[in-house]
Amino acid sequence: MTAMHRRRLLGAAAALPFAQAGMAQELPLTPACGPQSPLTPRQTEGPYYTPHTPQRGSLVEPGSRAERLVLAGRVVSPSCQPVAKALLDFWHCDENGSYDNVGFRYRGHLFSDADGRFRLETIVPAIYPGRARHIHVKVQAPGRRILTTQLYFPGDARDWLWRPELVVSMEQRPQVRAAAFQFIVDA
């Protein structure tokens, strides 16, 4: 990774406050937003997408003992303006590397707030054969084209789809991993 790319990923100008007890410290958003920021890259939705997910901010399943993850961030325009009411539809595998193709386990959608912020509680998905650990997402600014992409975890470049510009910033916190990402979309 080049020094310039690393600065861009880690030197995000905006920071993300977490509203939950024990998560009051800020975590930098990746990628940084600025005058020459490209749109968030598109990636395949893969074979496991299911439409019409329930609206919810937590995908944590009752009885799950998997490590918890809080993914938070913003949806912004190329000029760094917040995108309110953007639809974010998330899905990922469970702690064993399996996708629920019948129901809505580890699937759901939410909307960004007036400042373009979102917050999702879930688990750290498993690594399964042939893939880096990842979370699928579709993001749509009101009235605009859907962005389908995947988010990746730091240090996990184990497949050909993994892209450094789609890596979340992350840190371990008490009882949870905190992750942050900023979607830059056509708005």
HELIX and SHEET records of a PDB file:
HELIX    1   1 ALA A    3  LEU A   10  1                                   8    
HELIX    2   2 PRO A  164  LEU A  166  5                                   3    
SHEET    1   A 2 ALA A  15  PRO A  17  0                                        
SHEET    2   A 2 GLU A  26  PRO A  28 -1                                        
SHEET    1   B 4 ARG A 117  ILE A 123  0                                        
SHEET    2   B 4 ARG A  68  VAL A  76 -1                                        
SHEET    3   B 4 VAL A 176  ILE A 184  1                                        
SHEET    4   B 4 SER A 169  ARG A 173 -1                                        
SHEET    1   C 4 ARG A 107  PHE A 111  0                                        
SHEET    2   C 4 LEU A  87  TRP A  91 -1                                        
SHEET    3   C 4 HIS A 134  GLN A 140 -1                                        
SHEET    4   C 4 LEU A 147  TYR A 152 -1                                        
END                                                                             
